[in-house]
Amino acid sequence: QVQLVESGGGLVQAGGSLRLSCAASGRTFSRYAMSWFRQAPGKEREFVAGLTWSGSRTYYADSVRGRFTISRDNAKNTVYLQMNSLKPEDTAVYYCAADVGTAGVPPINLYEYDYWGQGTQVTVSS
């Protein structure tokens, strides 16, 4: 079992920044890939960013590449999402997810993930 708890969401003006955190407990955190997804009202949940077990390789959706940075601290069992130059279209509930069957490239298909956090709301005002 893995428990994931997100934090760091909030309301920010366009152009601003937020840092999301996802604290994990349970199975050995350093052995599996982690990702962030988001879901806006009326839309499907979509892949935002992911990284390998070591954090040495990262992957981003085209819509956030160059603005968002995903990272992890395995000593703290935490994955982060630094979000800069935020836009109103980034408004969504952000979820972290764990694929405990994968140490390498994180899948972009949400159905391949085993565990999810409860989500944290990010609202970007124009």
C-alpha positions in Angstrom: 0.0 0.0 0.0 1.1 3.6 -0.7 -0.5 6.7 0.7 -0.1 10.0 -1.1 -0.9 13.4 0.3 -0.7 16.5 -1.9 -0.3 20.1 -0.6 0.6 23.5 -1.9 -2.3 24.4 -4.0 -4.1 27.7 -3.9 -5.1 30.8 -5.7 -2.5 32.8 -7.7 -2.6 35.4 -10.4 -1.5 34.7 -13.9 2.2 34.8 -14.2 2.7 33.7 -10.7 4.2 30.5 -9.2 3.2 27.7 -6.9 5.0 24.6 -5.6 3.1 21.5 -5.0 4.3 18.7 -2.8 3.3 15.0 -2.6 4.3 13.1 0.5 4.3 9.3 0.2 4.2 6.6 2.8 4.0 2.9 2.6 6.1 1.0 0.1 9.7 2.0 -0.6 9.3 5.3 -2.3 12.6 5.2 -4.1 11.7 2.2 -6.2 8.9 3.5 -8.4 8.0 6.2 -10.9 5.9 9.1 -9.9 3.8 11.6 -11.9 1.5 14.6 -11.6 -1.8 14.7 -13.4 -4.5 17.4 -13.4 -8.2 17.6 -14.1 -10.1 20.7 -15.0 -13.9 20.9 -14.7 -15.6 19.0 -17.5 -12.3 17.6 -18.8 -10.5 14.3 -18.5 -7.6 13.8 -16.2 -4.4 14.5 -18.1 -0.7 13.8 -17.6 1.3 16.8 -16.6 4.8 15.6 -15.6 6.5 12.4 -14.5 9.9 11.1 -13.4 11.8 7.9 -12.9 12.6 6.4 -9.5 15.9 8.3 -9.2 14.6 11.5 -10.7 17.3 11.5 -13.3 14.8 11.5 -16.2 11.8 13.7 -16.3 8.9 14.0 -18.8 6.4 16.8 -19.4 3.2 17.5 -21.3 3.8 20.0 -24.1 1.5 22.4 -22.4 3.7 22.8 -19.4 7.2 22.1 -20.7 9.5 25.0 -19.9 7.2 26.3 -17.2 6.9 23.4 -14.7 9.6 21.3 -13.1 9.1 18.0 -11.4 11.6 16.7 -8.9 11.8 14.2 -6.0 13.6 13.8 -2.7 13.8 10.1 -1.9 15.2 10.8 1.5 12.0 12.7 2.3 9.6 10.5 0.3 8.3 13.5 -1.5 7.8 14.6 -5.1 7.4 18.2 -6.1 6.0 20.2 -8.9 7.3 23.7 -9.3 4.9 25.7 -11.4 6.0 29.0 -12.9 4.5 31.4 -15.3 1.0 30.1 -14.5 -1.8 30.6 -16.9 -5.6 30.6 -16.3 -5.7 27.3 -18.3 -3.6 25.7 -15.7 -6.6 25.9 -13.3 -7.4 22.3 -12.2 -7.2 19.8 -9.4 -3.7 18.4 -9.4 -3.1 14.8 -8.4 0.1 12.9 -7.7 0.2 9.3 -8.7 2.5 6.3 -8.2 3.1 3.4 -10.6 4.7 0.9 -8.2 5.3 -1.5 -11.1 7.6 0.9 -13.0 10.9 2.3 -11.9 11.7 3.7 -15.3 9.7 5.8 -17.7 6.4 6.9 -16.1 3.4 6.1 -18.2 1.1 8.9 -19.5 -1.9 6.6 -19.3 -3.6 7.3 -16.0 -5.0 3.8 -15.8 -1.5 2.4 -15.4 -1.1 4.0 -12.0 -1.8 2.1 -8.8 -2.2 4.9 -6.2 -3.5 8.4 -6.2 -3.6 11.3 -3.8 -6.7 13.2 -2.9 -5.8 16.2 -5.1 -5.1 19.8 -4.5 -6.9 22.7 -6.2 -4.9 25.2 -8.2 -6.7 28.3 -9.4 -5.0 30.9 -11.7 -6.9 34.2 -12.1 -6.5 36.4 -15.1 
